[in-house]
């Protein structure tokens, strides 16, 4: 082959390789162009998904009789306690710090009626075992986080607004588990729940061997690795985890308790308690409660329950 022909062949080969690489690059870019969208769509993020309500902040909110509100207004921020590891209820994205879930929406709609925007909320993650201390010690102004209204908590200095939701204790198991079908089948089984939760006593009476961790998410991790046989707490929480781990977990049996979720606050502030109840009633009546449910817990496939009647406030 002549030198000139050999040179031309080499140039043609290089152009062919370059063209092939360009096609591969364009293909890669096209594949990356929708990065994250499959997970967004799986989470119900499509345009047809239920939309969260928006809350108008009351510019004329005034609650001078409440020492908690007065201090918050002076500071320009509202300190709200919540959970951070409960999908669809109280969840925090560790990368963005954004909070989401039904309980978060309840907290925000109350805040708006008290005159505080979402930007003025200082979220604090409080574990179940520390809720009463955080409320009575002034660490937070109020708490919204699957917090059941009980006399024992009232005796520790906590008052409640609500209830805003009624749940029931149930069981979460692995999809392939056929032995646990309800509370009557947990005898001698390893069942996990959160430290300080009312679920401990609720499941012990059925003969279960109870394991406790600081959060339900840790319990779910142990369930997925089959280090425990089941997780127990309110069915609302369990449905959230089942939805997050679709195809791996399931909620079984019928609820065997009634858990009335309330907004926890210091017992020494009845003015704030009344204002919280007024806010809950207003947002239930205008449809915000239902919209918030549909866009959060409703994504698990469970229809919205009836809105519970608010407890009367003494005095």
C-alpha positions as CSV (number, residue, x, y, z in Angstrom):
1,X,0.0,0.0,0.0
2,X,1.3,3.5,-0.9
3,X,2.1,5.9,2.0
4,X,-0.6,8.3,0.9
5,X,-3.3,5.6,0.9
6,X,-2.2,4.3,4.3
7,X,-2.4,7.8,5.7
8,X,-5.9,8.3,4.3
9,X,-7.0,4.9,5.8
10,X,-5.8,5.9,9.2
11,X,-7.6,9.3,9.0
12,X,-10.9,7.5,8.0
13,X,-10.5,5.1,10.9
14,X,-10.0,7.9,13.4
15,X,-13.1,9.8,12.0
16,X,-15.1,6.6,12.4
17,X,-14.0,6.1,16.1
18,X,-14.7,9.8,16.8
19,X,-18.2,9.5,15.4
20,X,-18.9,6.4,17.4
21,X,-17.8,8.1,20.6
22,X,-20.0,11.1,19.9
23,X,-23.0,8.9,19.5
24,X,-22.2,7.2,22.8
25,X,-21.8,10.6,24.5
26,X,-25.1,11.8,23.2
27,X,-26.8,8.6,24.4
28,X,-25.3,9.0,27.8
29,X,-26.5,12.6,28.1
30,X,-30.0,11.6,27.0
31,X,-30.1,8.8,29.6
32,X,-29.0,11.2,32.3
33,X,-31.5,14.0,31.3
34,X,-34.3,12.5,33.4
35,X,-32.1,11.6,36.4
36,X,-34.3,11.0,39.4
37,X,-37.6,11.2,37.6
38,X,-38.4,7.5,38.0
39,X,-38.2,7.7,41.8
40,X,-40.2,11.0,41.7
41,X,-43.0,9.3,39.7
42,X,-42.9,6.3,41.9
43,X,-43.4,8.5,45.0
44,X,-46.5,10.1,43.4
45,X,-44.8,13.2,42.2
46,X,-46.6,13.2,38.8
47,X,-48.8,16.1,37.8
48,X,-51.9,13.9,38.5
49,X,-50.8,13.3,42.1
50,X,-52.8,15.1,44.9
51,X,-51.4,18.5,45.7
52,X,-50.6,19.8,49.1
53,X,-52.7,22.8,50.3
54,X,-51.3,26.2,50.9
55,X,-51.9,28.1,54.1
56,X,-52.4,31.9,54.4
57,X,-50.5,33.3,57.3
58,X,-52.7,35.4,59.5
59,X,-51.0,38.8,59.7
60,X,-53.4,40.0,62.5
61,X,-52.8,37.0,64.7
62,X,-52.7,38.1,68.4
63,X,-52.5,35.8,71.4
64,X,-51.1,37.9,74.2
65,X,-52.6,35.6,76.8
66,X,-50.2,32.9,75.7
67,X,-46.7,33.2,77.1
68,X,-45.5,30.6,74.5
69,X,-46.9,32.7,71.6
70,X,-45.6,36.0,73.1
71,X,-42.1,34.6,73.4
72,X,-42.2,33.1,69.9
73,X,-43.5,36.3,68.3
74,X,-40.7,38.3,70.0
75,X,-38.1,35.7,68.7
76,X,-39.6,35.7,65.3
77,X,-39.7,31.9,65.1
78,X,-41.9,29.0,66.3
79,X,-40.1,25.9,67.7
80,X,-42.0,22.8,66.6
81,X,-41.1,19.3,67.7
82,X,-41.6,16.5,65.1
83,X,-40.5,13.1,64.0
84,X,-38.0,12.8,61.1
85,X,-38.1,9.1,60.2
86,X,-41.7,8.4,59.5
87,X,-42.5,8.3,55.7
88,X,-45.7,10.2,54.8
89,X,-46.1,11.4,58.4
90,X,-43.0,13.2,59.8
91,X,-40.0,12.8,57.5
92,X,-36.8,14.8,57.0
93,X,-34.7,14.6,53.8
94,X,-31.2,14.5,55.2
95,X,-29.7,16.1,52.1
96,X,-32.0,19.1,51.8
97,X,-33.3,19.3,55.4
98,X,-36.9,19.5,54.0
99,X,-39.7,18.2,56.1
100,X,-42.7,16.4,54.7
101,X,-45.7,14.3,55.8
102,X,-49.2,14.6,57.2
103,X,-48.0,15.6,60.7
104,X,-45.7,18.3,59.2
105,X,-48.7,19.7,57.3
106,X,-50.8,19.8,60.5
107,X,-48.0,21.7,62.3
108,X,-47.7,24.2,59.4
109,X,-51.4,24.9,59.2
110,X,-51.5,25.7,62.9
111,X,-48.4,27.9,62.6
112,X,-50.1,29.9,59.8
113,X,-53.1,30.6,62.0
114,X,-50.8,31.7,64.8
115,X,-49.1,34.2,62.4
116,X,-46.0,32.2,61.5
117,X,-44.9,31.2,58.0
118,X,-43.2,28.0,57.1
119,X,-39.9,29.9,56.9
120,X,-40.4,31.0,60.6
121,X,-40.6,27.4,61.8
122,X,-37.6,25.9,63.6
123,X,-38.0,22.2,63.4
124,X,-36.6,20.0,66.1
125,X,-36.5,16.2,65.9
126,X,-37.6,14.8,69.2
127,X,-37.6,11.0,69.9
128,X,-40.6,9.4,71.6
129,X,-38.9,9.0,75.0
130,X,-38.0,12.7,75.2
131,X,-41.3,14.4,74.2
132,X,-42.6,15.3,77.7
133,X,-39.3,16.7,78.8
134,X,-39.0,18.8,75.6
135,X,-42.5,20.2,76.0
136,X,-42.5,21.0,79.7
137,X,-38.9,22.2,79.6
138,X,-39.7,24.8,76.9
139,X,-37.4,23.3,74.3
140,X,-40.3,23.4,71.8
141,X,-43.5,25.4,71.6
142,X,-45.6,22.5,70.5
143,X,-45.2,18.9,69.2
144,X,-46.8,17.2,66.3
145,X,-45.6,13.6,65.8
146,X,-48.0,10.7,66.1
147,X,-48.4,11.7,69.8
148,X,-51.2,9.7,71.4
149,X,-53.4,11.6,73.9
150,X,-53.1,9.7,77.3
151,X,-53.8,10.6,80.9
152,X,-50.3,9.6,81.8
153,X,-48.8,12.3,79.6
154,X,-51.3,14.8,80.9
155,X,-50.1,13.9,84.4
156,X,-46.6,14.8,83.3
157,X,-47.6,18.4,82.5
158,X,-48.6,18.0,78.9
159,X,-51.9,19.4,77.4
160,X,-53.2,18.4,74.0
161,X,-54.9,20.1,71.1
162,X,-57.1,17.7,69.0
163,X,-57.3,14.9,68.3
164,X,-56.6,15.5,64.7
165,X,-56.3,11.9,63.7
166,X,-57.3,8.4,65.0
167,X,-55.0,5.4,64.4
168,X,-54.8,1.9,65.8
169,X,-51.9,-0.3,66.8
170,X,-51.1,-3.0,64.2
171,X,-48.3,-5.2,62.9
172,X,-45.8,-4.9,60.0
173,X,-44.1,-8.0,58.7
174,X,-42.0,-9.2,55.8
175,X,-44.0,-10.0,52.6
176,X,-43.2,-13.7,52.8
177,X,-44.2,-14.0,56.5
178,X,-47.2,-16.4,56.8
179,X,-46.9,-17.1,60.5
180,X,-47.9,-13.6,61.9
181,X,-51.4,-12.7,60.8
182,X,-52.5,-10.5,63.7
183,X,-52.1,-9.9,67.4
184,X,-53.2,-13.4,68.3
185,X,-50.2,-14.9,66.5
186,X,-47.3,-13.0,68.1
187,X,-46.8,-15.2,71.2
188,X,-43.0,-15.7,71.6
189,X,-42.3,-13.8,68.4
190,X,-39.7,-11.0,68.4
191,X,-41.6,-7.7,67.9
192,X,-39.9,-4.3,67.7
193,X,-41.2,-0.9,68.7
194,X,-39.9,2.5,69.7
195,X,-38.7,3.3,73.2
196,X,-41.4,5.2,75.2
197,X,-44.2,4.3,72.8
198,X,-47.6,3.2,74.1
199,X,-47.2,0.2,71.7
200,X,-44.9,-1.6,74.2
201,X,-47.7,-2.4,76.6
202,X,-50.1,-2.9,73.8
203,X,-48.2,-5.8,72.3
204,X,-46.7,-7.4,75.5
205,X,-50.2,-8.5,76.6
206,X,-50.2,-10.9,73.6
207,X,-47.0,-12.7,74.7
208,X,-44.6,-11.1,72.3
209,X,-40.9,-10.7,73.1
210,X,-40.5,-6.9,72.7
211,X,-37.3,-5.3,71.4
212,X,-37.1,-1.5,71.7
213,X,-35.1,1.1,69.7
214,X,-35.1,4.9,69.7
215,X,-36.9,5.1,66.3
216,X,-39.3,3.0,64.2
217,X,-36.9,3.3,61.3
218,X,-34.4,1.2,63.2
219,X,-37.0,-1.4,63.9
220,X,-37.9,-1.5,60.2
221,X,-34.2,-2.0,59.3
222,X,-34.1,-5.0,61.7
223,X,-37.3,-6.3,60.2
224,X,-35.9,-6.2,56.6
225,X,-32.8,-8.1,57.7
226,X,-35.1,-10.5,59.6
227,X,-33.5,-9.8,63.0
228,X,-37.0,-9.3,64.4
229,X,-40.2,-10.9,63.3
230,X,-42.5,-7.9,63.2
231,X,-42.7,-4.1,64.0
232,X,-45.7,-2.8,65.9
233,X,-47.0,0.7,66.3
234,X,-49.9,2.7,64.8
235,X,-51.2,1.5,61.5
236,X,-50.6,4.9,59.9
237,X,-46.9,4.7,60.6
238,X,-46.7,1.1,59.4
239,X,-48.5,1.9,56.1
240,X,-46.0,4.6,55.4
241,X,-43.1,2.2,55.8
242,X,-44.9,-0.5,53.7
243,X,-45.4,2.1,51.0
244,X,-41.7,3.1,51.1
245,X,-40.6,-0.5,50.9
246,X,-43.2,-1.7,48.3
247,X,-43.1,-5.4,47.6
248,X,-41.1,-6.2,50.7
249,X,-43.4,-5.5,53.7
250,X,-47.0,-5.7,54.5
251,X,-49.4,-4.6,57.3
252,X,-51.4,-7.6,58.8
253,X,-54.4,-8.1,61.0
254,X,-56.9,-5.6,62.3
255,X,-55.9,-2.7,64.7
256,X,-56.1,-3.7,68.3
257,X,-56.1,-0.3,70.0
258,X,-57.3,3.3,69.4
259,X,-54.6,5.9,69.2
260,X,-55.9,9.5,69.3
261,X,-53.2,11.8,67.9
262,X,-52.9,15.2,69.5
263,X,-50.8,18.3,69.4
264,X,-48.7,18.4,72.6
265,X,-48.0,21.6,74.4
266,X,-47.3,22.8,77.9
267,X,-50.2,22.4,80.3
268,X,-49.6,25.9,81.7
269,X,-50.7,27.6,78.4
270,X,-54.5,27.1,77.9
271,X,-54.7,30.1,75.6
272,X,-52.3,28.3,73.1
273,X,-54.3,25.1,73.5
274,X,-57.5,26.9,72.5
275,X,-55.8,28.6,69.6
276,X,-54.5,25.2,68.3
277,X,-57.9,23.7,68.5
278,X,-59.4,26.7,66.7
279,X,-56.8,26.3,63.9
280,X,-57.5,22.6,63.6
281,X,-61.2,23.2,63.3
282,X,-60.8,25.9,60.7
283,X,-58.5,23.8,58.5
284,X,-60.7,20.7,58.8
285,X,-63.8,22.8,57.8
286,X,-62.1,24.4,54.8
287,X,-60.8,21.1,53.3
288,X,-57.1,21.6,54.1
289,X,-57.0,18.6,56.4
290,X,-58.4,16.3,53.6
291,X,-56.0,17.7,51.0
292,X,-53.0,17.3,53.3
293,X,-54.0,13.7,54.0
294,X,-54.5,12.8,50.3
295,X,-51.1,14.3,49.3
296,X,-49.3,12.4,52.1
297,X,-50.8,9.3,53.8
298,X,-53.2,9.0,51.0
299,X,-50.3,8.0,48.7
300,X,-50.1,4.7,50.5
301,X,-53.5,3.8,49.0
302,X,-55.5,4.2,52.2
303,X,-58.5,6.4,51.9
304,X,-58.9,9.3,54.3
305,X,-60.7,8.4,57.5
306,X,-63.4,10.6,59.2
307,X,-62.1,13.7,60.9
308,X,-62.4,13.1,64.6
309,X,-64.3,15.5,66.9
310,X,-62.0,17.8,69.0
311,X,-61.8,17.2,72.7
312,X,-63.4,20.0,74.8
313,X,-61.0,22.3,76.6
314,X,-61.6,22.6,80.4
315,X,-62.3,26.1,81.6
